[in-house]
Amino acid sequence: MSYGRYYEEFEVGQVFQHWPGRTLSEADCTWFALLTMNQHPLHSDAHYAGTHTQHKQRVVLGPLVFSVVIGMSVADLSGRAIANLEVDRLRHEKPTFIGDTLYARSTVLETRESSQGDRGIVTVETVGTNQRGEIVCSYVRKVLVPKKSHATLGEGRLPY
């Protein structure tokens, strides 16, 4: 299958197991904290986290967990997207630690044609889990994707 899907290729109830998983390293956590200017010692100071927090270890930044999980879904859900319209109900259910591996799955909740007729809105719920099968984050996302009739460049190429 080519990268991403057209509107007609989604149906309510459809489940996507996104693959592969992604193990988060110390470098991932450090770089993300630097890029986003997040200086909380919970994410960067092992001594602080070990002595002053309930988890006794550093916690991976929640926005990094969300970013990885949403990124894992792109090939299946939004690889052809015209736009990401909305993220709603983002929840961080459990902490993620350095060395944890993330996995993700999405379920199509709704499909709706847009008023323009050559595209539609696909609403999905995505759940991120760790290697123990514990839910670490979840959210609902709306993506505007083209219909096949929108494509003018041919199969396997982006239509815009």
Sequence and secondary structure as in RCSB ss.txt:
>XXXX:A:sequence
MSYGRYYEEFEVGQVFQHWPGRTLSEADCTWFALLTMNQHPLHSDAHYAGTHTQHKQRVVLGPLVFSVVIGMSVA
DLSGRAIANLEVDRLRHEKPTFIGDTLYARSTVLETRESSQGDRGIVTVETVGTNQRGEIVCSYVRKVLVPKKSH
ATLGEGRLPY
>XXXX:A:secstr
  SS  GGG  TT EEEEEEEEE  HHHHHHHHHHHT   HHHH HHHHHHHSTTSS B  HHHHHHHHHHHHII
IIITT SEEEEEEEEEE S  BTT EEEEEEEEEEEEE TTSSEEEEEEEEEEE TTS EEEEEEEEEEEE GGG
  S TTS   
